[in-house]
Amino acid sequence: QVQLVESGGGLVQAGGSLRLSCAASGSIFNINYMGWYRQVPGKQRELVATITSGGSTDYADSVKGRSTISIDNTKNTVYLHMNNLKPEDTAVYYCIVLEIGRSYWGQGTQVTVSS
């Protein structure tokens, strides 16, 4: 069994910053990539950023230039640092971990950006 523990969400003022973290534990052996998606009510879950175990990154255009994703392979932990937050960043953020043949989702953490 695999557990994903997310932290770092909350209420932030527009222009502020935050760091999300997601730690994977349990029966997980060979992570291909980790990342973050987000979802607002009534809309599909969308990619925010992903990073492979080798450090290759991918960002949504909406967060590119103001977000940094990083990974600590020794801790199976992924971090997302977001700057210059905007009200449209408000969403539930979900961690995803992908290993060969399997994917795992976190329970989600709410990020609310006030204007």
BELLINRA-V755109 format. One record per residue. N is the residue number from 1. BURIAL is # if it has 24 or more other ideal C-beta (glycine too) atoms within 12 Angstrom, else .. Layout:
# BELLINRA-V755109
<<N,BURIAL> <N,BURIAL>>
This chain:
# BELLINRA-V755109
<<1,.> <2,#> <3,.> <4,#> <5,#> <6,#> <7,#> <8,#> <9,#> <10,.> <11,.> <12,#> <13,.> <14,.> <15,.> <16,.> <17,.> <18,#> <19,#> <20,#> <21,#> <22,#> <23,#> <24,#> <25,.> <26,.> <27,.> <28,#> <29,.> <30,.> <31,#> <32,#> <33,#> <34,#> <35,#> <36,#> <37,#> <38,#> <39,.> <40,.> <41,.> <42,.> <43,.> <44,.> <45,.> <46,#> <47,#> <48,#> <49,#> <50,#> <51,#> <52,.> <53,#> <54,.> <55,.> <56,.> <57,#> <58,.> <59,#> <60,#> <61,.> <62,.> <63,#> <64,.> <65,.> <66,#> <67,#> <68,#> <69,#> <70,#> <71,#> <72,.> <73,.> <74,.> <75,.> <76,#> <77,#> <78,#> <79,#> <80,#> <81,#> <82,#> <83,.> <84,.> <85,#> <86,#> <87,.> <88,.> <89,#> <90,#> <91,#> <92,#> <93,#> <94,#> <95,#> <96,#> <97,#> <98,#> <99,.> <100,.> <101,.> <102,.> <103,.> <104,#> <105,#> <106,#> <107,.> <108,#> <109,#> <110,#> <111,#> <112,#> <113,#> <114,.> <115,.>>
